[in-house]
Amino acid sequence: SQTIHQWPATLVQPVGSPLSLECTVEGTSNPNLYWYRQAAGRGLQLLFYSVGIGQISSEVPQNLSASRPQDRQFILSSKKLLLSDSGFYLCAWLAGHRNYGYTFGSGTRLTVV
Amino acid sequence: SQKIEQNSEALNIQEGKTATLTCNYTNYSPAYLQWYRQDPGRGPVFLLLIRENEKEKRKERLKVTFDTTLKQSLFHITASQPADSATYLCALDTGGFKTIFGAGTRLFVKA
């Protein structure tokens, strides 16, 4: 069966520090992978998506970047965190057959202080 | 601009009653509409998908309707239980790579 792993679960980082969040998928090949951010009381904001190794589409952020070094690995990074980067970050995988919807990771709660 | 709205106020109902949650959208023509459940501190979990040419979809105690004329979806939980308490998100999917998620509605089911 397909599973998605995301870590760490929580992270407290000072302003100006770097960030690296990792997401891996098991049990599938060539998945479409996504990074979302969820602020309190707000909908999920799409940050990046990738349809294959080395392919990244950016939707919003100027301060964040993403990379896909391997087929089932998706990394979210920042060189210098801002206070506004605080939020709940979710990695997700979409099966080719949409009947199964998105499968989300357990999320990373990032607090920038 | 595209907008998706869910009732921001929490819904409180008594155990055994039917919970009905609403999802409205504008300036969008989704091919699919999805519903997810999210528990505090966890990622959303997919529940149901309904296509634009379907009026209704059922799964156990869940029922979803989709009215493309009203641009609205209703999500029903029948015979609700305290374990159904969570936040429920709707999501609009055009069939491409992007999906727009609503902010969700919190449901509290009292025993």
Interface residues (C-beta under 8 A of the other chain):
Chain A: Q6 N32 Y36 G41 R42 G43 L44 L46 Y49 V51 S57 E59 L90 A92 R98 N99 Y100 G101 Y102 T103 F104 G105 S106 G107 R109
Chain B: I4 S8 Y32 Q34 Y36 G41 R42 G43 P44 V45 F46 L47 L49 L89 A91 D93 G95 F97 K98 T99 I100 F101 G102 A103 G104
